[in-house]
Amino acid sequence: MHIILVPDRLATARTLNITSRLVLAVVSGFIVLSFATSFFFAWVGVRFNLPFAADLVAAVQQGQNRKTEEYLRDNISAMAVKLGEMQAQLIRLDSLSEHISKLSGVSAPKAPATGGQGGPLIRADHPLAANELQREIDRLALTVEERSDTLTALESQLMERRIKATLLPTIVPISSDRIGSTFGRRVDPIAGVGAMHEGVDFVADPGTKVIASAGGVVVGAEFHPQYGNLIEIDHGNDFSSRYAHLSKIDVKPGQVVKRGQLIGASGNTGRSTGPHLHFEVRFKGVAQNPARFLQSGTQLALASPGETKLVAPVAVAPARAGRVRASLGAPR
């Protein structure tokens, strides 16, 4: 920048060249002069005990402190409000966890009880101090960690229950018109004497598809003098199922089968008076009533060529872990 000065008494003009370096030097000098003046007044006030200089320095310091305190107070108040919102959300999270636990029937580990709290709202004259706010934040962080552990345990139990339900024989294994014989005591159709029937007989035409009532491992797929063509599947947790009098076997021992997978076809082999599927559910080798596992009131697994519709499972008490292959006995 060029500035031309023309004085009244001089015929020649003077030129003043202003550069950025000159402007920076002037600003720096002004700042240094301001600090030097402030330091000078402070020194003079202390050295010569001048009240006005000391008061001036104190006023400047008080103003700066006031602004700092207001800034900290506003931030602490905002953090306290946010902390209250987080505490309210934590309470709602506890209620949701309890609700899920009740709906699922799974008892989640209870969080440490804090006891009842309440009372009228009387706002404090002063906001929380920084150290008080830090203590509340630390306490909330610990509570959140405890709730996280509780929800993780609940998730694990739900997953375990879902896996067990998948491995329980809870779907009807065949499309049947009617039940020929239920579980329990009956008159033996061949011997004509009272006997125990350890399964359910589903009346069906020969060749009707038979599916696995649950996933598992095939532990037997062979002919038996009493059961005829027999398939036995180990579902784990000491549970197994049997499919007897088959006309066809489509699986092999050691094969892993999925829930609803085709495993054979109904027939009239072994000790049988007509085409049907004899279905058993066993726990630790002891025959159980299949009606406890199959959906209540449902006798058919609706099936069409090329498609099998599964029946929804019912809740069954979980069993202890383990796998026991039941010894084959004669159906009565």
C-alpha positions as CSV (number, residue, x, y, z in Angstrom):
1,M,0.0,0.0,0.0
2,H,1.4,3.5,-1.0
3,I,0.3,6.6,0.9
4,I,1.3,10.0,-0.6
5,L,1.6,12.9,1.8
6,V,1.5,16.4,0.4
7,P,2.3,19.1,3.0
8,D,1.0,22.7,2.5
9,R,4.4,24.3,2.8
10,L,6.3,21.9,0.6
11,A,6.1,21.7,-3.1
12,T,7.2,18.1,-3.2
13,A,5.1,15.1,-2.0
14,R,6.3,12.3,0.3
15,T,5.5,8.7,-0.3
16,L,4.9,6.2,2.6
17,N,5.1,2.5,1.6
18,I,3.0,0.2,4.1
19,T,3.8,-3.5,3.8
20,S,2.4,-6.5,5.6
21,R,5.6,-6.8,7.6
22,L,5.2,-3.2,8.8
23,V,1.6,-3.9,9.8
24,L,2.7,-7.1,11.7
25,A,5.4,-5.1,13.5
26,V,3.0,-2.4,14.6
27,V,0.4,-5.0,15.9
28,S,3.1,-6.9,17.7
29,G,4.5,-3.7,19.2
30,F,1.0,-2.8,20.4
31,I,0.4,-6.1,22.1
32,V,3.8,-6.0,23.8
33,L,3.1,-2.4,24.9
34,S,-0.2,-3.5,26.4
35,F,1.4,-6.3,28.4
36,A,4.2,-4.1,29.5
37,T,1.7,-1.5,30.6
38,S,-0.3,-4.0,32.6
39,F,2.9,-5.4,34.1
40,F,4.1,-1.9,34.9
41,F,0.8,-1.0,36.7
42,A,0.9,-4.2,38.6
43,W,4.5,-3.7,39.6
44,V,3.9,-0.1,40.6
45,G,0.8,-1.1,42.6
46,V,2.7,-3.7,44.5
47,R,6.0,-1.7,44.8
48,F,4.5,1.6,45.9
49,N,1.3,0.2,47.3
50,L,-0.9,2.2,45.0
51,P,-4.6,1.2,45.5
52,F,-5.9,2.2,42.1
53,A,-3.3,0.0,40.3
54,A,-4.0,-3.0,42.5
55,D,-7.7,-2.5,42.1
56,L,-7.4,-2.4,38.4
57,V,-5.4,-5.6,38.2
58,A,-7.8,-7.3,40.7
59,A,-10.9,-6.2,38.6
60,V,-9.4,-7.6,35.5
61,Q,-8.5,-10.9,37.2
62,Q,-12.0,-11.1,38.8
63,G,-13.7,-10.6,35.4
64,Q,-11.6,-13.4,33.9
65,N,-12.3,-15.7,36.8
66,R,-16.1,-15.0,36.6
67,K,-16.1,-15.9,32.9
68,T,-14.3,-19.1,33.6
69,E,-16.7,-20.1,36.5
70,E,-19.7,-19.4,34.3
71,Y,-18.3,-21.5,31.5
72,L,-17.6,-24.4,33.9
73,R,-21.0,-24.0,35.6
74,D,-22.9,-24.2,32.3
75,N,-21.0,-27.3,31.2
76,I,-21.4,-29.0,34.5
77,S,-25.2,-28.3,34.4
78,A,-25.4,-29.7,30.9
79,M,-23.5,-32.8,31.9
80,A,-25.8,-33.2,35.0
81,V,-28.9,-33.1,32.7
82,K,-27.4,-35.6,30.4
83,L,-26.5,-37.9,33.4
84,G,-30.1,-37.7,34.5
85,E,-31.4,-38.7,31.1
86,M,-28.9,-41.7,31.0
87,Q,-30.2,-42.8,34.4
88,A,-33.8,-42.7,33.2
89,Q,-32.8,-44.8,30.1
90,L,-31.1,-47.3,32.4
91,I,-34.3,-47.7,34.4
92,R,-36.3,-48.3,31.2
93,L,-33.6,-50.8,30.1
94,D,-34.1,-52.7,33.4
95,S,-37.9,-52.8,32.9
96,L,-37.4,-54.1,29.3
97,S,-35.0,-56.8,30.5
98,E,-37.5,-57.9,33.2
99,H,-40.4,-57.9,30.6
100,I,-38.4,-60.0,28.1
101,S,-37.4,-62.4,30.9
102,K,-41.1,-62.9,31.9
103,L,-42.3,-63.4,28.3
104,S,-39.5,-65.9,27.5
105,G,-39.8,-67.7,30.8
106,V,-36.0,-67.4,31.3
107,S,-34.9,-66.2,34.6
108,A,-32.0,-63.7,34.0
109,P,-29.5,-63.1,36.8
110,K,-30.8,-60.2,38.9
111,A,-28.8,-57.0,39.1
112,P,-27.7,-55.9,42.6
113,A,-30.7,-54.3,44.3
114,T,-30.3,-50.6,45.0
115,G,-33.4,-50.3,47.2
116,G,-36.4,-48.1,46.8
117,Q,-35.8,-44.4,46.2
118,G,-38.2,-41.4,45.9
119,G,-39.5,-38.3,47.7
120,P,-40.6,-34.8,46.7
121,L,-38.5,-32.9,44.1
122,I,-36.6,-30.1,45.8
123,R,-34.1,-28.6,43.5
124,A,-30.7,-27.7,45.0
125,D,-29.6,-24.1,45.1
126,H,-26.2,-25.0,43.6
127,P,-25.5,-27.5,40.8
128,L,-23.3,-30.5,41.3
129,A,-19.7,-29.9,41.8
130,A,-17.2,-31.4,39.5
131,N,-16.1,-34.1,41.9
132,E,-19.7,-35.0,42.7
133,L,-20.5,-35.2,39.0
134,Q,-17.5,-37.5,38.5
135,R,-18.6,-39.8,41.2
136,E,-22.1,-40.1,39.6
137,I,-20.5,-40.8,36.3
138,D,-18.4,-43.6,37.8
139,R,-21.4,-45.1,39.5
140,L,-23.4,-45.0,36.4
141,A,-20.6,-46.6,34.4
142,L,-20.4,-49.5,36.9
143,T,-24.2,-49.9,36.8
144,V,-24.2,-50.0,33.0
145,E,-21.5,-52.7,33.1
146,E,-23.6,-54.8,35.5
147,R,-26.7,-54.5,33.3
148,S,-24.6,-55.4,30.2
149,D,-23.5,-58.6,32.0
150,T,-27.1,-59.4,32.9
151,L,-28.4,-59.0,29.4
152,T,-25.5,-61.1,28.0
153,A,-26.5,-63.9,30.4
154,L,-30.1,-63.6,29.4
155,E,-29.1,-63.8,25.7
156,S,-27.0,-66.9,26.4
157,Q,-29.9,-68.6,28.2
158,L,-32.3,-67.7,25.4
159,M,-29.9,-69.1,22.8
160,E,-29.4,-72.3,24.8
161,R,-33.1,-72.7,25.1
162,R,-33.6,-72.1,21.4
163,I,-31.0,-74.7,20.5
164,K,-32.5,-77.3,22.9
165,A,-36.0,-76.6,21.4
166,T,-34.6,-77.2,17.9
167,L,-33.1,-80.5,19.0
168,L,-36.4,-81.8,20.7
169,P,-38.7,-84.0,18.6
170,T,-41.6,-81.5,18.4
171,I,-42.9,-81.8,14.8
172,V,-45.2,-84.6,13.6
173,P,-43.1,-86.9,11.4
174,I,-45.8,-87.9,8.8
175,S,-48.9,-86.7,7.0
176,S,-51.6,-89.0,8.5
177,D,-55.3,-89.4,8.3
178,R,-55.8,-90.5,11.8
179,I,-54.2,-92.0,14.9
180,G,-54.3,-95.8,15.1
181,S,-53.1,-96.1,18.6
182,T,-51.9,-93.7,21.3
183,F,-49.3,-94.0,23.9
184,G,-50.2,-96.0,27.0
185,R,-51.8,-99.3,27.9
186,R,-53.9,-101.1,25.3
187,V,-55.1,-104.5,24.1
188,D,-52.3,-105.8,21.9
189,P,-53.8,-106.1,18.3
190,I,-51.9,-109.4,17.7
191,A,-51.7,-111.2,21.0
192,G,-55.1,-109.8,22.3
193,V,-53.7,-109.2,25.8
194,G,-53.1,-106.1,27.8
195,A,-49.8,-104.4,27.0
196,M,-48.0,-101.1,27.1
197,H,-47.8,-99.2,23.8
198,E,-44.6,-97.1,23.9
199,G,-45.4,-94.8,21.0
200,V,-48.0,-93.3,18.7
201,D,-49.2,-95.1,15.5
202,F,-49.9,-92.8,12.6
203,V,-52.1,-94.5,10.0
204,A,-50.9,-93.7,6.5
205,D,-50.7,-95.3,3.1
206,P,-47.5,-97.2,2.2
207,G,-44.8,-94.9,0.9
208,T,-46.0,-91.8,2.7
209,K,-43.0,-89.6,3.4
210,V,-41.5,-89.7,6.9
211,I,-39.5,-86.7,8.2
212,A,-37.2,-86.3,11.2
213,S,-39.1,-84.8,14.1
214,A,-35.9,-83.0,15.2
215,G,-32.3,-82.6,14.1
216,G,-29.7,-85.1,15.3
217,V,-27.5,-88.1,14.4
218,V,-28.8,-91.3,13.0
219,V,-27.7,-94.1,15.4
220,G,-29.7,-96.9,13.9
221,A,-31.1,-97.6,10.4
222,E,-31.7,-101.3,10.0
223,F,-34.3,-104.1,10.0
224,H,-35.6,-105.2,13.4
225,P,-37.8,-108.3,14.0
226,Q,-40.4,-106.4,15.9
227,Y,-40.1,-102.8,14.6
228,G,-39.5,-103.8,11.0
229,N,-37.4,-101.3,9.1
230,L,-36.4,-98.9,12.0
231,I,-34.6,-95.6,12.2
232,E,-33.4,-94.2,15.5
233,I,-32.1,-90.6,15.8
234,D,-30.1,-89.3,18.8
235,H,-31.1,-85.7,19.4
236,G,-28.6,-85.1,22.3
237,N,-29.5,-84.2,25.9
238,D,-30.4,-87.9,26.4
239,F,-33.4,-87.6,23.9
240,S,-33.9,-89.9,20.9
241,S,-36.8,-90.8,18.6
242,R,-37.7,-94.0,16.7
243,Y,-39.5,-94.4,13.3
244,A,-40.7,-98.0,12.8
245,H,-42.4,-100.3,10.3
246,L,-41.0,-98.3,7.4
247,S,-41.1,-99.5,3.8
248,K,-38.0,-97.5,2.9
249,I,-35.0,-96.1,4.7
250,D,-33.2,-93.1,3.2
251,V,-30.5,-92.5,5.8
252,K,-27.5,-94.3,7.2
253,P,-26.0,-94.7,10.7
254,G,-23.8,-91.8,11.6
255,Q,-25.6,-89.4,9.2
256,V,-26.5,-86.0,10.6
257,V,-30.1,-85.0,9.8
258,K,-31.9,-81.7,10.0
259,R,-35.2,-81.0,11.5
260,G,-37.9,-81.9,8.9
261,Q,-35.5,-83.7,6.6
262,L,-36.9,-86.7,4.7
263,I,-35.6,-90.0,6.2
264,G,-37.9,-92.7,4.9
265,A,-41.4,-93.9,3.9
266,S,-44.1,-95.6,5.9
267,G,-44.9,-99.2,5.4
268,N,-46.0,-102.5,7.0
269,T,-42.8,-104.3,8.0
270,G,-42.1,-106.1,11.2
271,R,-44.8,-106.9,13.8
272,S,-47.6,-104.9,12.3
273,T,-51.2,-105.4,11.3
274,G,-51.3,-102.7,8.5
275,P,-49.6,-99.7,7.0
276,H,-48.7,-97.1,9.6
277,L,-45.8,-95.3,11.2
278,H,-44.9,-96.2,14.8
279,F,-43.3,-93.1,16.4
280,E,-41.5,-93.1,19.8
281,V,-39.8,-90.5,21.9
282,R,-37.3,-91.7,24.5
283,F,-35.4,-90.0,27.3
284,K,-32.5,-91.9,28.7
285,G,-33.8,-94.9,27.0
286,V,-37.2,-94.7,28.7
287,A,-40.3,-94.2,26.4
288,Q,-42.1,-90.9,26.8
289,N,-45.5,-89.8,25.6
290,P,-44.9,-88.2,22.2
291,A,-48.0,-86.0,22.8
292,R,-45.9,-84.1,25.4
293,F,-43.6,-82.9,22.6
294,L,-45.8,-82.6,19.6
295,Q,-48.1,-79.6,19.3
296,S,-51.2,-80.1,21.4
297,G,-54.3,-81.1,19.4
298,T,-52.4,-81.5,16.1
299,Q,-52.4,-85.0,14.5
300,L,-51.2,-84.2,11.1
301,A,-48.0,-82.7,9.6
302,L,-49.5,-81.1,6.5
303,A,-47.5,-82.2,3.5
304,S,-47.7,-82.0,-0.2
305,P,-45.5,-83.5,-2.9
306,G,-42.1,-81.8,-2.8
307,E,-43.0,-79.7,0.3
308,T,-43.3,-80.4,4.0
309,K,-44.9,-78.0,6.4
310,L,-43.6,-78.3,9.9
311,V,-45.7,-78.1,13.0
312,A,-44.7,-75.5,15.6
313,P,-42.9,-76.9,18.7
314,V,-44.2,-76.9,22.2
315,A,-42.2,-76.0,25.3
316,V,-40.5,-78.9,27.1
317,A,-38.5,-78.8,30.2
318,P,-34.7,-79.0,29.3
319,A,-32.9,-82.2,30.1
320,R,-29.4,-82.7,31.4
321,A,-26.6,-82.9,28.8
322,G,-25.5,-86.2,27.5
323,R,-26.1,-88.8,24.8
324,V,-27.3,-92.3,25.5
325,R,-28.4,-94.7,22.8
326,A,-31.4,-96.6,24.1
327,S,-31.4,-100.4,23.7
328,L,-33.9,-101.7,21.2
329,G,-36.9,-103.4,22.6
330,A,-39.9,-105.1,21.1
331,P,-43.0,-102.8,20.6
332,R,-46.0,-104.0,22.5
